[in-house]
Amino acid sequence: MEIRKISIGTDYKNTSMHYIVGQSVLSNSNKIYMIKYDEKKNAYKLFIINHKDEIVLWKEFNFNMPITIEYNIDF
């Protein structure tokens, strides 16, 4: 399944950081392109795409932090 959103933090509603595929980041100069789970590192990775269509790894979160995942559900 494709990951749509990742939330990092202990209080989902009030203080967690939320990252959604397609969301503008870094002063609207980039967008979140993909959120992917890396089994080897046991971590979630956020990739961004810039105006030149370059895709780069932006952030990586491991399980030392509380993580909530939302998946795309197509019926």
N, C-alpha and C positions, 0 to 999 in steps of 0.2 A: 504494500500500500504506500501511496505517496503521502509524505508529511506536509500538512498545510500550515501548521502553526506550532511553535514551541514557546513555552512560558518557563522562565527561570526565576525561582524564588519561593520563599516559604508561605507567603500570603498571596494567593493567586489573584484575588480581587483588588487588593490595595497597593501592594508594593512589588509584585513580580514584574519582570521585564518581558514583554510579549513581542515576538518576531513572527511575521506572517509573510509567506511567499508573495512577492509582488509589492511589498511595502517599500516606500522610499526611505532611504537612510543616508547618513553622512551629508547633511544639508541638501537633501534631494538630488545629489549628484549620482547616486547609485540606487539599485533596487535589489532586494533579496531575491535571488534567482532560484535557490534550492536549499532545502534542509535535508541532510542525509545522515543516517546512522552508520558509524564506522565500527564494525564488529571487532576488528583487530585492536583498536584503541579503546573500545567500549565508551565511545563518546559521540555526541551529536555535533555536526559541522554545519555552519552557515556559509553559503557561497553567495557572493554578490556579483552583479553585472553592471558595467559602466556604460557610458554613452558610445564607447568604441566597440561594444559587444565583447569585452574581455571579462572572463569569469575568473574570480579569485576567491580563495578561502578568506573569510573575514573573521569568524569567531569559531571557537570550539569549546564545548561544555562537556565535562565528565560527570559521573554520578556522585561527586562530592557535593553537588548542589541539588536541591529539589527541582525536578523537571516534570513538566506536564506536556504531553504531546497530543495534538489533534491531527487526525488524518482526513484526507479527502474521501468523502463517501458519495459514491455515485450509484443511484438506484435506477 
